[in-house]
Each structure stands twice: as structure tokens, then as C-alpha cells.
Amino acid sequence: MLKRVVWLMLAAPAAVCLITFSVINRYKAVLVLNPFTNTREVADSLAQLNPTGEAAQQAAVEAAGAGFGLAPGVGVFLPLSFVCFSFLILGLLAGGAASWMTQSKWRKQARQRTLDAHRWRAEAERLTRERDSAVAASRQAGPAQLPAPSMLRSGLARSATPALSART
């Protein structure tokens, strides 16, 4: 609930600012896609044409593209707010892509460590199963048969085992 309130406290003023910016900059601007056109020529041609209708806007776009023999229509009339928001979104996407590419080393390392952890977990489970099966097998065989203590004292066990008889 607190996150939602904080989000609304931040989002509401941002939305008001964006809507205000859009309303103030609703007038159309020429986005010329010809980098070699002189901006003064474009401004003069737009001032002479006074672009109020669609025909005048198309004529201004053609005049802006006529500078270096480029085909007409290399410019577009768009609302200024649309142009600004478009470049804002493109900048966010470019920044996100750049940070994603710089983090590839860490993602690769995390992926490798995850694979190692799975491999180690599988080996630990395999060793645990082997140990449990060995313990179960030894319990089924019964206790180890050791000579009785009375046999060791009497010397009967010494004659049965050459290592013990060699020591005495």
C-alpha cells in the first residue's frame, strides 16, 4: 500500500508535467531528415510558405529536401512534443541496450556458477546415495565377526592369525 502511495505521489506530478508539455508543444515542427540542408534555407522557405494547410506543409517538406538534390519528402511535420518524446524513448532504449551489453560478463559468470552449483549438488546427492547404500549393505550383512575376548587371552586367536603370532 505504501509503495502505491509513493508511486502515485511521484507519477501524478510527472503526468501533469508531461501533459502540460504536450499541450504547450502541440504545434507542428519540421523534422528534416537531410543533414546537409542549411537550416536557414529551411527556415526561410517555411516562413515564405506559412504552413497552415496540408499542401503548404508538403511544399515546405519538399523545399527542405531540395537542397542537395535529395528526393522530396525527406522531412516530416510532427508535433514538437511527439518529436521530444520519441527521442526520449529512443534514448532510454539505447541506454538500456548499452547497460545490458556491458553486463553480459556478469550474466555469463552467474550462468556458469549456476551450472556448477547444479553439478555439485548432483554429485553430493550421488555420494549420499552411495554412502547410504553402503551403510544399508553393512547392516544387512550383520555385525563384523571379531574373535571373542576370551579367545584372544588364551592364545587361540594368535595361532590363527600369523601377524599376531609373529609379534609374540
N, C-alpha and C positions, 0 to 999 in steps of 0.2 A: 504494500500500500504506500509506503514511504517513497519507494522508487518511482511509482506512478506520479505522485505529487511533485517530486523533484523534476521528473521528466516534463510534466506539464508546465511547471514554472520556467523551465528553460525553453521548451518548444513554443509556447504561446508568444513570447516576445519575438522569437526568431521568425515565426509565421507572420506576425504583424509587420515586421521589418521587410520580409520578402514580398508580401502582398503590396505594401506601400511602394517598394522599389519597382515592382511590376507595373503598378498603376501610373507612377510618375514617368516611367520609361516605356510607355505603350506606343509611342510614335515610332514609325519605321525608320530604320537606318540602312544604309547600303553596305553590304558585306561584299567587298570586291575581292575576287579570288585571283586577281592578276597582280603579282608582286612587283611588276615593272611599271605599273601605271603611276603617273605623277599624281599625288593626292590633290594638288592644287587644280590640275585639269579636271579631276573628278568633281571637286567642289564647285568649280566654275560651271561645269556642264549641268550639275544638279541645280545650281542657283538660276541658270537660264531657263531650265525646263520647268521649274517649280512643280515637283512631282506631287500632284494631288490625285490623279486618276491612275488606273492601271496602265494605260497607253503611255503616259508620261513616265511612269516608273520603269516600264520596259525600255523606253528610249534612253533613260538615264543609265540603265544597266548596259545597254549596247554601247553608249558613249564611253562608259568606263572601261569596257573591254576592247575598244577600238585602238587603244594606244600603240601597241606593238604588233598589230596585225592578228591579234587573237580573235577567235570566233566570238560573235555576240553571245551574251548570256553568261559571262564568267563572273557575274556578280548577282547578288540576291538582295531584295528588300525584305528585311526581317525586323520585328520589334527589337529594340535595343535590349530589353530585359531577356528575351529569348537568347540573344547572342551571348549575353553575360552568363546566364545560367548554363548554356551549352558549354562554354569554356570552363566554367566552374566544375561541371560534371566530368568533362574530359580531363581536367587537372586531377580530380580525385581518382579517376580510373588509372591515369598514368602513374600517380604516386603509389597507389595500391599495387599496381603491377611491379613497380620498381622495388618496393619493400618485399613483395612476395619473392622476387628473384634473388634478392640479397639474403633471404632467409632459407634458401634451398639447402645450404650446407647444414644448417641445424635440423631441418626436417629429415635429411638423409641420415644424419647421425642418430636421431631419435628412432627412425625406422630400423636401423641396424641394431640398436640396443634393444628394441622390442623383439626382434628376431632372436637375438642372443638370449634374452630372458626366457622366451618360449622354449628354446633349445635346452637351456639349463634346467628349466622346470621339468621338461620331459625326461631328461637324464636322471634327475633326482627321483622322479616317480618310478622310473625303471629300476634304479638301485634299491629303492624302498621295497618294491615288489620282490626283487631277488633276495633281499635280506629276510623279508617275511616268509618267503617260501623256504629258505634255508632253515629258519627257526622252526617252522612247522614240520619240516622233514626230520629235524633232530629230535623233536618232541615225539614224533611217531615212532622213531627207532628206539626210543626209551632212553633211560639214563646210561651213561657210559659205564662199561663193566670194568671196575677197578678191583684189584685184589683186596681181599678183606684185610683189615689191620692185623689181625692175629696171624695171618699167613706171612706178613712182612717181618714180624718179630721172630717167628720160628725159623725163618731161613728157607722156607719152601719156595717163596717167591724169588729168592736170589738165584736159585738154581735154574729157574725158568727164564730169567732174563740175564743174558750174558753181560750187559752193561753193568748191572749191579754186582754181579759176582766178580767181575774184573777189578772193581774198586776195593773190595774187601780182601 
